[in-house]
Amino acid sequence: MADDDSGMYFAAAAAGLRYNSPLGEGRVTDLVRRLTPTGAGWRALDLGCGNGEMLMRLARSYDIAGVGVERDPDDGERARKRATELGLAEKVTFHTGNAADWDEPAELVVNVGAGYVWGDTGDALAALHRLTKPGGRLLFADAFYQTDPGDRLRETFGDLPDLASLAQSAVDAGFRPLHIAESTLAEWDDFESDWRAHIEDLGTPEARAFADQRRIGYLTGYRGVVGFGWLVLTPA
């Protein structure tokens, strides 16, 4: 299996997922509720929006306009098609580009698993603070270590914080935390299973070998070690 095939498999997995993160429908409903606009004229901004599903969920729930920024043109095209299907093409727009280059603030900002575009967690939260209008809300989600990962996993995933440190980084960047939670193991299991299933659907021996590698890596490595934190924040 050629190393440069991995990008194709990651794209295939992401294309089949509604949310490319360990996120169940119950949590989506809860997060949307917690992001209820507190005033008139709110606009949403999803930086690193993937296929735009969270942005469109917010737009539909609160009848607000929004912008999604995503560097993958295929994701952007899927988002535009989905917006048209949902009758949201007049409300939400999608830009292809680097989210780190966006400089227009909004009242409701979303950044799920894409803080790396600014560098480390602190840099990401500092940038997102500048992009979240006073009185607004930021949904920030990223990976963290639930337990000591050991050298091998640390080499793979890097120097992630624990959940308390992730929350403290938000405070240090000028936010007040309104809600802090983490994905459940069941959400992780469903996400990993669905992720692999879309690679299995390719049907080639190489794709199945890649799916096997991912399954083994998850079940014998980072399951229960790497967590995914969900923070609803407001500028202090």
Residue pairs with C-beta under 8 A, 6 or more apart in sequence:
1 206
1 209
1 210
2 206
5 206
5 210
6 210
9 199
9 202
9 207
9 210
9 211
11 72
11 74
12 198
12 199
12 201
12 202
12 207
13 20
13 195
13 196
13 198
13 199
14 20
14 50
14 51
14 72
14 75
15 51
15 74
15 75
15 78
15 198
16 194
16 197
16 198
16 201
17 51
17 191
17 194
17 195
17 198
18 51
18 53
19 28
19 50
19 53
19 54
19 112
20 50
20 51
20 113
21 112
21 113
21 141
21 183
21 191
21 228
22 183
22 184
22 187
22 188
22 190
22 191
22 192
22 228
23 112
23 183
23 187
23 191
24 184
24 186
24 187
24 190
27 181
27 183
27 187
27 230
28 54
28 57
31 139
31 230
31 232
32 57
32 58
32 61
34 137
34 178
34 179
34 232
35 58
35 108
35 137
35 139
35 232
36 62
37 62
37 64
37 107
37 108
38 135
39 107
39 135
41 107
42 62
42 64
42 106
42 107
42 108
42 136
43 64
43 65
43 66
43 67
43 106
43 107
43 108
44 55
44 58
44 59
44 64
44 65
44 66
44 67
44 92
44 106
44 107
44 108
44 109
44 110
45 66
45 67
45 68
45 69
45 102
45 104
45 105
45 106
45 108
45 109
45 110
45 131
46 52
46 54
46 55
46 66
46 67
46 68
46 69
46 109
46 110
46 111
46 112
47 69
47 99
47 102
47 109
47 110
47 111
47 114
47 117
47 128
47 131
48 69
48 70
48 71
48 99
48 111
48 112
48 113
48 114
48 117
49 55
49 68
49 69
49 70
49 75
49 79
49 94
49 110
50 70
50 72
50 75
50 79
50 112
51 75
51 78
51 79
51 82
52 68
52 70
52 75
52 76
52 78
52 79
52 82
52 83
52 92
52 94
53 79
53 82
54 110
54 112
54 139
55 66
55 67
55 68
55 79
55 92
55 110
56 66
56 79
56 82
56 83
56 86
56 88
56 92
58 64
58 66
58 108
58 110
59 65
59 66
59 88
59 91
59 92
60 86
60 88
63 91
64 91
64 108
65 91
65 92
66 91
66 92
66 93
66 106
66 108
67 92
67 93
67 94
67 95
67 104
67 106
68 76
68 79
68 92
68 93
68 94
68 95
69 94
69 95
69 97
69 98
69 99
69 102
70 76
70 79
70 94
70 95
70 96
70 99
71 96
71 97
71 98
71 99
71 117
72 96
73 96
76 94
76 95
76 96
79 94
80 89
80 94
83 89
83 91
83 92
83 94
95 102
98 117
99 111
99 114
99 117
100 117
100 118
100 127
102 131
103 131
104 131
105 130
105 131
105 132
105 133
106 131
106 132
106 133
106 136
107 132
107 133
107 135
107 136
107 137
108 136
108 137
109 128
109 131
109 132
109 136
109 137
109 138
109 139
110 138
110 139
111 124
111 128
111 138
111 139
111 140
111 141
112 139
112 140
112 141
113 141
113 142
113 143
113 228
115 121
115 124
115 125
115 128
115 140
115 142
116 124
117 124
118 124
118 126
118 127
121 142
121 161
121 166
121 169
122 169
122 172
122 173
124 140
124 142
125 140
125 169
125 170
125 172
125 173
125 175
126 173
126 174
128 138
128 140
128 173
129 138
129 173
129 174
129 175
129 235
132 138
132 175
132 233
132 234
132 235
133 235
134 235
135 234
135 235
136 234
136 235
137 178
137 232
137 233
137 234
138 175
138 231
138 232
138 233
138 234
138 235
139 230
139 231
139 232
139 233
140 170
140 231
140 233
141 228
141 229
141 230
141 231
142 166
142 228
142 229
143 157
143 160
143 226
143 227
143 228
143 229
144 160
144 161
144 162
144 163
144 165
144 166
144 182
144 226
144 227
144 228
144 229
145 157
145 160
145 161
145 162
145 225
145 226
145 227
146 162
146 163
146 182
146 224
146 225
146 226
146 227
147 224
147 225
149 157
149 160
149 222
149 225
149 226
152 221
153 221
153 222
153 225
153 226
156 221
156 222
157 222
157 226
160 226
161 169
163 180
163 182
163 227
163 229
166 229
166 231
167 177
167 180
167 229
167 231
170 177
170 231
170 233
171 177
171 236
174 235
174 236
175 233
175 234
175 235
175 236
176 233
176 234
176 235
176 236
177 231
177 232
177 233
178 232
178 233
178 234
179 230
179 231
179 232
180 229
180 230
180 231
181 229
181 230
182 227
182 228
182 229
182 230
183 191
183 227
183 228
183 229
183 230
185 223
185 224
187 228
188 223
188 228
189 223
192 214
192 215
192 218
192 223
195 214
196 211
196 214
196 215
199 207
199 208
199 210
199 211
199 214
200 207
200 208
200 211
